[in-house]
Amino acid sequence: DNIAEIARAGADTFVAGSAVFGAGKDSDPHRYDSIIGALRSELAGVAA
């Protein structure tokens, strides 16, 4: 829920095991596409 906030604070490495594995969807081609896409979307909004 706060990956963008953590990135803005300067983190460049993230551990999100249960956040990812708990959000798997059988409807995703690779089970985790939706959650990985959501995390990437949040990080894309953070200036490098």
RAJO-V227531 format. One record per pair of residues at least 12 apart in sequence whose C-alpha atoms are under 8 Angstrom apart, sorted by sequence separation. I is the first residue (numbers start at 1). GAP is how many residues later the second one is. If there is no record, write none. Layout:
i=[I:I]
gap=[GAP:GAP]
This chain:
i=[20:23:20:20:3:7:4:8:3:4:7:8:3:4:4]
gap=[12:12:15:16:36:36:38:38:39:39:39:39:40:41:42]
